[in-house]
């Protein structure tokens, strides 16, 4: 019932963004290659679903990419879908990747 935004932690050495709670952890993993940041996988345990945690992870990752001047390669279907719903992040997508196809 809380409207609190989940606290996202960036584990730069582990190449992931995480949200912990209730003995479980959600994560968004990525890989950096040159000027590109490829989002690989978003995992939210069932007991953490329905709280906007996946969206918070995607937003944190995309904001980090923007701050760092990185092109985004959304290999993760969840991140790709998030970008499709949030036009402000679409310019970050690597143009030569063919968009969202």
C-alpha positions, -999 to 999 in steps of 0.1 A, spaced: 0 0 0 30 23 1 35 48 -26 72 48 -19 95 47 -49 118 16 -47 154 24 -38 176 13 -67 213 6 -61 238 6 -89 264 -22 -85 288 -9 -111 313 -37 -106 286 -63 -110 271 -45 -140 236 -44 -125 210 -23 -108 193 -39 -78 163 -34 -55 163 -55 -23 136 -63 1 118 -90 20 148 -113 17 147 -111 -21 164 -90 -47 153 -77 -82 179 -68 -107 186 -53 -142 218 -66 -157 238 -48 -184 270 -49 -204 291 -19 -215 309 -20 -248 326 12 -259 299 39 -260 271 13 -258 251 1 -228 233 -31 -235 205 -40 -211 204 -78 -209 178 -90 -184 154 -78 -158 144 -102 -130 118 -94 -103 110 -122 -79 72 -131 -77 70 -118 -41 82 -83 -53 59 -80 -84 33 -54 -88 52 -26 -70 68 -9 -100 102 -23 -92 109 -34 -128 100 1 -140 122 17 -113 151 -5 -124 146 4 -161 144 41 -153 175 40 -132 195 22 -159 183 45 -187 190 76 -166 225 63 -159 230 57 -197 218 93 -204 241 108 -177 271 88 -191 263 97 -228 259 61 -237 238 46 -266 213 21 -254 209 -14 -268 177 -28 -253 182 -66 -256 159 -71 -225 123 -73 -236 111 -55 -205 135 -26 -210 125 -25 -247 88 -23 -238 95 4 -212 113 25 -238 84 20 -262 61 35 -235 84 63 -225 93 85 -256 118 105 -236 142 75 -236 138 66 -273 166 90 -285 190 69 -264 184 38 -284 213 30 -307 200 40 -342 219 13 -361 202 -14 -340 171 -9 -361 150 6 -334 129 -18 -314 127 -46 -340 
